[in-house]
Amino acid sequence: MALRIEDYGLIGDLQTAALVGRDGSVDWLCLPRFDAPACFAALLGDERAGFWRVAPAAGGLCTRRRYRGDSLVLETEWDTPEGSVRVIDAMPPRGEAADVVRVVEGLSGRVPMRMALRLRFDYGHVVPWVRNRDGELVAVAGPDAAWLNTPVPLRGEDMTTYADFTVAAGQRVPFVLTYRRSHERKPKAVDAERALADTEAFWTSWLRGFRYEGRWEDAVRRSLVVLKALTYKPTGGIVAAVTTSLPEQLGGPRNWDYRFCWLRDATFTLQALLGTGFVAEAKAWREWLLRAAAGDPADLQIMYGIDGTRRLPEYTVDWLAGYEGSAPVRVGNAASGQFQLDVWGEVLDGLHLTRLAGIESEDEAWDLQRALLDFLEGHWDDPDNGLWEVRGDRRHFVHSKVMAWAGMDRAVRAVERFGLEGPVDRWRATRDKIHAEVCDRGYDSGRNTFTQFYGSKGLDAALLLIPRAGFLPWDDPRVRGTVEAVQRELCSDGFLLRYRTGADGGVDGLPGAEGAFVTCTFWLADALYGIGRRREAYELFERLLELRNDLGLLSEEYDPVARRQLGNTPQAFSHVGLVNAARHLSGTDPAEHAGGGR
Ligand SMILES: OC[C@H]1O[C@H](O[C@H]2O[C@H](CO)[C@@H](O)[C@H](O)[C@H]2O)[C@H](O)[C@@H](O)[C@@H]1O
């Protein structure tokens, strides 16, 4: 059975990533890129679906682990009766091919070790043909090929490759797994020690661009490393998480594939990166967006593949039992075909932010924005699926309308402040019309709160973003009333749900419930700070930091009853929430608190 979600650490090479458990087992790895089929999928089934363990022969969870400095070089250590041992894991920056490097280092005594490798391509479905060629293992099946290099003798048993060896203090034993398409020639083997050094140097050098002076610097640095690790280097696209189908409710069907680029998540990530000095990543994101969104603005999707692919058909992988029995396991995401109005506003806001940051404007970028605005003008009053991607009826979600307002607002500012061309009077009129409608139909004066959708009884954590979007200032009584109502009605042990799944007759059209949503709780900390309840904001932020695992990683959700992480991991949305809230609570982002306007 897979470990708890918080028991997994992340290593990655900016094209894909692996999850390494506290038991030394790599239980998730998609090759050659984030959205490719997994060759280790034990995470979503059991060991039959593929894994790679390097650990003391006696097994068991490690005693401690950490990343080396600011890098994604993971060190996992066990204290055993025979001595202590460390396994160092990394995926070096991609050269000719993808490599996973694992070095066993004896720390004291003599520790008996065991390596077990079970490659199963296509999400555990395909057993490769494995041969031992002069001590090097070669595994081939269809389009996939992998090589394992190590000085330790290997043996095969039960369709699995094993190595039993003992490591003495000061001794280092390398294992390098290399992947390439089977029709390509065998890549040059990397030197394990050199690869570890290169990986560490890469991350250390990347963080030299980091700009943030505030409390919680270590947490912010680690979250930025995670966001960078979720970025697909060849295109600049940012995946929402490295996994599919880690459940939002244990045992339930709310299991989704997050290995794609959501415009919403990427825009929030852009805010976090720009606000901490990473301008090159922001530029790469903008270029990715211009390519992905090119074409008819009516065809803008809410998400794309990492290279801008549009069709992301959703299907279930029925041979996998799912994480702790949470079925189905889904590949692809049907939300890609939804209409989520907020995305237009988020993209326009993101591009406005790049202008404010002085990233030079391209005509192409403004042409795209003009096209998006044309669409928005014609569709802002249509019902939509909302940012939570409900699979029930489309509604007039208040957050969606607020973001439509934000899109028009950024257009007006582009003309007023940056002298760009456009029908500013018309845009101003549409902006004001949306504002008036939301305040009229989306606000419940009896309860002094905005509501989830026009006329709904339910609330929505996304309403906390109203002042952040600049729609109303923090000191507006309707904002304060909404923050208080959301906190009162959506908290579970102090952590925030996105919405009550049972409200208004089941708004999302799905069975079951879910955990508290991590990024929404960061929004609550931010909102409490914004309305002047600063002590509470700090306390909540500190509680949220406690939800991170020992390596500083956050998944999408948290179960306040079982006290464990839920949902896909590590999730960009959650880490972005951390970075942006830290910036606001440290007072390092004054624009955000000047009434939300930019
Ligand atoms: O829970 C229902 C929905 O969950 C996923 O969407 C969520 O994750 C997205 C990526 O982080 C985020 O942009 C969105 O706001 C979240 O609701 C899933 O992708 C959807 O298919 C699913 O309906």
The ligand as a Gaussian input file, in Angstrom:
#p B3LYP/6-31G(d) Opt

LIG

0 1
 O      -12.834000      19.315000      -7.423000
 C      -13.383000      19.456000      -8.642000
 C      -12.378000      19.846000      -9.709000
 O      -11.057000      19.633000      -9.216000
 C      -10.046000      19.944000     -10.118000
 O       -9.978000      21.348000     -10.199000
 C       -9.286000      21.962000      -9.166000
 O       -7.924000      22.001000      -9.524000
 C       -7.553000      22.929000     -10.535000
 C       -6.063000      22.786000     -10.694000
 O       -5.375000      23.094000      -9.537000
 C       -7.934000      24.343000     -10.116000
 O       -7.622000      25.267000     -11.150000
 C       -9.456000      24.366000      -9.871000
 O       -9.812000      25.652000      -9.427000
 C       -9.817000      23.323000      -8.828000
 O      -11.215000      23.270000      -8.666000
 C      -10.216000      19.164000     -11.398000
 O       -9.273000      19.531000     -12.350000
 C      -11.592000      19.332000     -11.986000
 O      -11.728000      18.477000     -13.096000
 C      -12.611000      18.976000     -10.943000
 O      -13.894000      19.191000     -11.451000

